Amino acid sequence: MTTANAPVLELDRLGKVFSADGHKVTALDDVSLSFARGECHAIVGESGSGKTTLANLVLGLIGATSGSIRFNGTALGRSRTREQKRAIQLVQQNPLSALNPRRSVGASIRLPLDVHDLGRSSERNDRVASLLREVGLEAEHARRSPRGLSGGQRQRIAIARALACEPELLVLDEPTSALDVLVQARVLDLLQRLRRERGLTYLFITHDLAVVRAIADRVSVFQKGRLVDTGPVETIFSDPKSAYTRELIGAIPVVTEAEAALRAAIRAGTPIPAEAE
């Protein structure tokens, strides 16, 4: 039986080597991490650092070369049970590419309910409306096409679709990088609220340390497939151990007073001004 203080996700000496044109490329090298229940654990690094490979391994999209992944104490291979697939969901960077433009918003959100046979079929449209309201949209959005919505609205719909499966772990792959500052702040605020209300755990992939400082509890820094720093956000920002982490922190751009206030509000859980989406 899973206990409340047991890690949701554990990575033990996880490695991934790709072969291409007769050459082997190490994308992830001997990584051990645990993700506490209910925390937002940010995975940070430049392009090619291994962030996406780590996410794909956790999601079961690729198989590990070495090491193991445990979810709620159970070993995960590439082949997953329906329950395991349901419990770990992805929110992608670009919701427009993730949402089928030929489907209405409601059909996209309902799809995982049908696939996983969640709830009575006659009640699923009501569940779609409830999910839309939970992410700050109206039930009437169900009839609309993703192409007719703003970037912030589309990302809320992608979040609603992931929540339809009642997951325990959300893998968030740069979920706000395509949004402007105010809309980004609103989506981060939404994610914070959903985490509190649902007890979700986040594996939050980003290159933006300013976002990390606003939303994450813990952060792990990757460089060329290796874990070079990990710990509470406050510790990493105040006393980074690796030269690479110090370089990343030193490169954080100076923000405007308005942006600094938005990020402070996210951390404090205070209301964010409504944006025109």
N, C-alpha and C positions, 0 to 999 in steps of 0.2 A: 504493500500500500504506500502511496506517495504521501510524504509528510509535508507540512506547510513550509518548513524551512529548507527542504531539499532543493537543490538546483533543478530548474526546469530543463536546462540543456548543459551537457558536459562534452567538451572536446578533449580527447586524450591523444597527444602526440600525432595529431592529424597532419597528413601530408598528401600532396597531389602533384604528380609529374605528368606532363603532357609530352607526347612524341609527335614531331612534325619534321618531315623531310630528313629523316634519319637522325635528328637531333632531339635531345631530351631537355625540356624546360621545366624547372621546378617552380610551380606557381604558389605552393604552400609548403612550408618546411617545419615539421615537428612542432605544431601549435597545440598548446594545452590551455583551455579556458573553461570557465563555468559561468553560467548566466543565472542569477538569482531570480526567484519567482517575484514578479511584479516590478522588476527594474527595467530601466532603459539603458542598455549597454551599447555604446557607440563603437563602431569599427571605423577607424580613420586611416587614411594613407593616400598617397598619390596614385595616379593611374599606373597599373601594373604591380601594385603592392600586394595583391592577393585578396582584396575585399570581395570582389564578385565571385571568385572561386570559392571562398569560404561560404558565401550565401548559397551558391548552387549545391554545395555539398550538404548543407543543412536541409535544403529543400528536396534533396534526392534527385536533382536534375543530372548530376554526374556522380560517379563513384570515387571513393578515396583510394589512393595508392597505398597508404599506410595509416595506422591509427584507427580510432573509433569515435563514434558519435552516440551519445546516450540521451534519450528524451524521456523525462520522468522515470529515470532509472532503467529504461529498456533500450537495448542496443538497436540502432537504426542502420539498415543497409540501404542500398539504392532502391530496392523493391520495398514499398511501403504498404501497410494496410490502409483501408479506406479511412479508418479512425485516425491514423497517424497523418495522412494527407490532410484531413479536415482540421487537425489541431495546429498545423503549421501553415500559415498563409503568407502570401507575398503581396506587397504594395509596391508597384514599379515606379520608376522615375517619371516616365511619360504616360499619363493615363490615356491619352488619345490613342496611342498604339496598343494599349492593353485592353481597351474597350472596342468591341466590334461595332463599327459605324452602321452596319446593317441591322443591328438590334437596337431596340429602344432601351433607354436607361433601365426601365423596370425589368425587361427581359434579361439584361446583363446581370442585374442583382439577383433575380430569381434563379438563374442557371445553377449556381452551387446548391441551392435548396433542392432543386430537382435531381441533380447528380448524386447528392448525398442522402436523398430521401428524408429531408428534415421537415418535420411537421406534416400536417395534413395538406394534401394538394389544394383543397378548397380554401385554405387559410393562408397560402403562401403569398398571394398578392397583398393581403393585409400586412404580412410580415415585411414585404418590400417597402410599403408605405411607412411602417414603423422605423425601419433602418434609415430611410431617407430623412425622417425627422430627427433621428439620433445624431446624424452628421450635419444638421443645420439646414436641410433643404425641405422643400414642400412635397407632399405626396404627388402633386401634379407633374413634378419633374419625371415621374416614371414614364410618362407618355412621350417624352422628348427624345431627340437624337443627341448622342454625345457631341456631335460636330456643332450643334447650335448652342453649346454651353461654354462658359469661360474656363480657363485653366484651373482656377480654384474650385469651381463646381465639379469639374471632371475628377479632380483628385479626391474630393469628398465622396463621389460616387464609387471610385476605386476602393476607398476605405470601407464604404458600406458593403460592397460586394465581398471583401475579405471578412468582414464581421459576420456576414450571413452564415458562415460555417461555425460560428461560436468557437473561434480558435483560442488557444492558450498563448501561442507565440506568433507575433507578427514580424516578418522580415521586411524592413522598410528600406528600399534601395534608392537613396537620394530622393526622398519623396517631395522635397520642397525646392530642389535646385532650379527647376524650370519656372518658378513663380517669382513675382516681384516681392519686395520686402514686406509690404503690408499684408498681402495675401498669404505669404509664407508664414508670417506671425500668426495669422488666424488659423492656418492648418496645424501649426505646431501646438497652439492652444487647444485645438480640438483633440489632437493626439494625447496631450497631457490629461485632458478630462476623461477621455475614453479609457486610458490606462488606469486612472483612479477608480472609475465606476465599474469597470469590468475585470479589474485585477490582471490585466494583460502584461505580458513580458515582451519587450521590444529588442530586436537585434537591428540597430539603426546604422545603416551604412551611409557615410558621408565623407566629403573632402573638406567640409566647412567647419572649422573649429569654433567659429562664432555660434553656429547652430548647436554644436555639441555642448557648449557652455550654457546654452539656454534650456536644453531639454534633458541631457543625459545624467545618469547617476554615476556610471562608470564609463571609462573609455579605454580602448586597446588600440595601440598604434602599430601599423604594419609598414614594413619597408622591404621590398623585393621578396615578398613571401614569408618573411620572418616577423615574429612578434617582438617588438623592441621596447615597448612600454605598456604597462597596464596598471590600472588602479582607479580610485575615486577621482572624479573630475577635478575636485579642488586640489588634490595632491598632484595630479599630472600638470595642472596649470601653474601651480606654485613651485613645484620641485621636480621638473621632468628629469628622468635619469639619462636618456640617450641624447646625443648631439642632434640626431634627426628630429626628435620631438621638439627640442629647443628651437630648431630651425623653423619647424612648422608653426609653432606658437609665435615666433618672432615675425612671421609673414602675415599674421592676421591683420587685415586692413583696419584702420581707424574708422569707426562708424560715426554716423551723425548722432546728435543728441536724441532725435526722434527714434532712430533704430535702437539705440541703447535702451531707451525707455520701453520699447516694445519687448525686447528680450528680457528685461527685468520683470515686466508684467507676466511673461510666460512662466518664469521661474517662481514668481510669487502666486500664480494662479488667479490673478486679478483680471477683470474684463478687458478685452482688446477692442478698440473702436471698430465698428462695423465697416466693411469695405464694400465698394460697388463691384460685385462679381458679374 
